[in-house]
Amino acid sequence: MKEIYLDNNATTKVDEAVFEEMRPYFCELYGNPSSMHFFGGQVQGKVTEARGRVAALLGASPEEIIFTACGTESDNAAIRSALEVFPDRRHVITSRVEHPAVLTQCRNLTQKGYRVTEIGVDGSGRLDMDELKAALDTDTAIVSLMWANNETGVIFPVEEAAALAKSKGALFHSDAVQAIGKIPIDMSSSNIDMLSLSGHKLHAPKGIGVLYLRRGTPFRPFLVGGHQEKSRRAGTENAAAIIALGKACELAGQHMEAENTVVKAQRDRLQDALMAAIPNARINGGGAERLPNTTSIAFEFVEGEAILLLLSELGICASSGSACTSGSLEPSHVLRAMGVPFTCAHGSIRFSLSRYTTDSEVDTVIREMPPIIARLRQMSPFGREFLKGQA
Amino acid sequence: MWDYTPVVKDHFLNPRNVGDIPDADAVGEVGSLACGDALKLYLKLDENKDRIVDAKFQTFGCASAIASSSALTEMVKGKTMDEALAISNQDIADFLGGLPEEKMHCSVMGQEALEVAIYKYRGMDIPEHDSEHDHGHAYPDHEGTVVCKCFGITDTFLKKVIETNRLTTAEQVTHFTKAGGACGGCIPKIQELIAQVLGDADAQPRTRPEKLSNMKKMQLIQEVLERDIRPLLWADGGDLELIDIDGSRVQVAFRKACAGCASSGNTARMVEMKLRDLVAEDIVVEEVSA
């Protein structure tokens, strides 16, 4: 069965050109970039080139790029570092809708005597800036807010938030894993001190991430040992993946305009058609500024896992904010923070497109989705009551 | 992705007996939109008002909730109400070839709806669920107090599920009943309940009997497998099936995660030790591929 892959916020296909770029660095050019000999040196050269390519996508300088193993490591490193460089500040601010890579760490900090404030969002998933202003004080060590939400695609005003943090002397970190490659980011004119990126969300392989660290920002490394990454992240460089990420960032820059025109048009067509064909559905975060590739739609009276598995039978890959897919029992913390009513929080489906999405794939989903929802509503006691009311 | 058995997939994709019975004799309703799953079960009885001749269901929930409901309706048809009441949630899971432990609450929901339908038909006292947040655990013995406030689950109900499924950890209780799965505030209380139930069981110390007839021995082997061994394997996503007993030779086949597992040899030894402890010293466990 040929897959229709609309789950690009979970992970992406490695671009063929990216794979070709990294391929020689396993069996042939396998040298250690730190070695003194020519054989390591040629890998070092490619790592330097990759660092430049990543920096170019972010509007950063190459020395501001620290390669890590994943977005989660970057998030953990950023927050830990801020607490170490400001030992007297005992307050951390984040939001209620962060990825667990940030949220779990912050919640663990409360056990260690830190004060943690989780800023709320409105019904469209927009950050409560007044709450942020009120929470910030001179005890705040770091504010960590995601650039764009993985479930809804809602974009936070991180620049504005970073300026507020700066005014209180706090560091600002953004988990930009979902934003990078999808919307333009320019760190050259920014108040953001640290930013996390993950390779596999932008058509590079899994197992490579970046922590952007603004020049002059005080930093304590998370991993210590060797002198790699200017002693800011010890451990032998994952050279092949770094080289792949460099290529992926170069391609992301080239595709940025298409992402915001072609992909966005496909996303809009998909959500408009589904909203027109299926009654009692709502777009989570529909009222807010969102990533061009993401839409999360809540369907009342049905449960997300059942929808996903019926889609999966047809080769369609999507995701849900439903509890039953994750083994937990509450609907997603993002949808709950937004106050999405229980009647539809359990039946939310996220479609996330990419530059590989075709119009005919979108057509297929538009055709197949309405009968799936109708079938499950027919089976659901609440859905049947609703359908009766309609008739 | 969940590792559902082919039977679960079949009952999800081709659910049997979806719908309603307008002149149903008994209707059982549990769950709510807030909980994320709900089941409405309809039963039609024969002219003696004893045997279930038809069953239909409507389910809001995940694939295993739908499959469990479908399985339940197939299982109760043709049974008397008393026979139907003997169906446990484990029977529903077994009918489906097993459920992931995190999904066992789906089988519990089926068993509950069945009890509610029959008890209601028999005019036994059942609390109606009225609020959106009430899970509607219309459990007939409702003297208990609510332990899990998020899902509205009572200690009476939890103790019953802990006992029948021989649960030993709070996490298992969450997987079977959802209790403790939201805010987690009641987990210490759940642990207390487990200790109580286990304590009751420990009151009758279990030791290896002095002498066993062949018949008794076979029965005891089966009992220990069901009660002490299979729940341990389920916890790791595995299972086993008893193939044959020949004197002291016990042949088992490993299923699900245990099948083809590199350490199934160790698992076989664990089974053997347990059987030697609780049945007879000369037990030999053999793994067969049947």
Interface residues (C-beta under 8 A of the other chain):
Chain A: F301 V302 E303 G304 E305 A306 L309 L310 S312 E313 S322 A323 C324 T325 G327 S328 L329 E330 P331 F342 T343 H346 Q378 M379 S380 P381 F382 G383 R384
Chain B: M1 W2 F12 L13 P15 V18 D20 E29 L33 A34 G36 D37 A38 L39 K40 Q58 T59 F60 G61 C62 A63 A65 I66 E102 K103 E132 F151 T174 K178 G181 A182
